[in-house]
């Protein structure tokens, strides 16, 4: 409910937009993926999941449920990329980059939150 104590519209909007961007980035058909130097996709995965973790914490989501949910989302995204007719492939290396991104995003949030106290 808007205006309720504890509701923070900007952080929730930021997290929602980050989720939307992730859906586009992770599930766009191969024909829509721009060409880039090798390894660029790993950096994109790392930064995308770091952003999901950080904005999720900013929106007030609890650390461990958020980490578990994002890890499940990362795994699901790799499975979908591997089996759906997107012309893409699932990758264990991408999954590792996703999980490292989650850890980085959570660590960055914890560091930032600790400094603001």
N, C-alpha and C positions, 0 to 999 in steps of 0.2 A: 504494500500500500504506500503510495507516494507520501513523503513527509513523515513516515513512521520513524521513531527513534531507531537508530542502528542502520537504517537504509542509507546507502551512499550511491546516488545515481551515477556520478562520473566514473568511479571505479568499476561499477557493474557494467556500464556502457563500454568502457575500455576492454574489459574481459570479453564481453559479448562480441565486440568488433574483432578482437584477436582470434576468437574461436571462428568467426566467419572467414577471416583471412586464411586461417589454417585449413578450413574445408576447401577453399578455392585452391590453395597451393598444393594440398595433398591429393586432391581428387580430380584436378584438371586433366583432360586427356593428354597423352604424350605430344600430340600435334600442337598443343598450346604452351608447352614448356619451352622457354627460350634456351638457345644454346649458350653454354658457358664453359669456362675451363674445367678440367677434371677436378673433382673434389668440392666444387661450389655447392652442389646439392647437400653435402654433409654440413657445410656451414649454414645453409638455409634451414635445415632440420634443427640444428643446434640452437640457432637464434629464435626460430619459431617456437620451439618448446620452452625455451627460457622465457620468452615473452608470455606464453600461456601460463607458466608457473607464477611469474612475478605479478601479472595482472590478476590472476586468480587469488593470490594472497592479498593484493591490494583491495580486491572486492570483498574480502572477509572470509574466504573459504579456508577451512582448516588445513594445515600443512599435509598431514598424512593421507586423509581422504582425497585431497587434490592430487598429491603425488601418485596415489594408486589409480585414480581416474585417468590422469594424463598418461600413465604408463599403459593402461588398458587401451586408451585411444591410440597411442603410438603403435601398439601391437596390431590393433584392428586396422589401422590405416595401411600398414605394410601388407597385411593379408588381403585387404581389398585391392590394393595396387597390384598384387600378384595374381588375383583371380578374376577381377572385373575386366571387361573389354575396354580398358582405357589405353592400352598400348604401353603400359608401364609395368614395372616389376617390383616385387617386394624385395627388401634388402635388410639383412641382419646389420650391416654397417649403418644404414639409416636408422634402424631401431636403436642402436648403441648411441648414435648422435642425438636422437630424441631424448633418451634417458639421461645422457650427460647434460643436455639442455635443461631438462627438468631440475636436475640437481643444481645447476648453475643459477637458474632463476630463483629457486628456493633460497639458495645461499645468498644471492644478491639482495633478496627481499629481507632476509634475516639481518644482514649486515646493515642495510639502510634503516630498517626499523630500530635496530640497536643503537645506531648513531643518533636517531631523532629523540631518544629518551633522555 
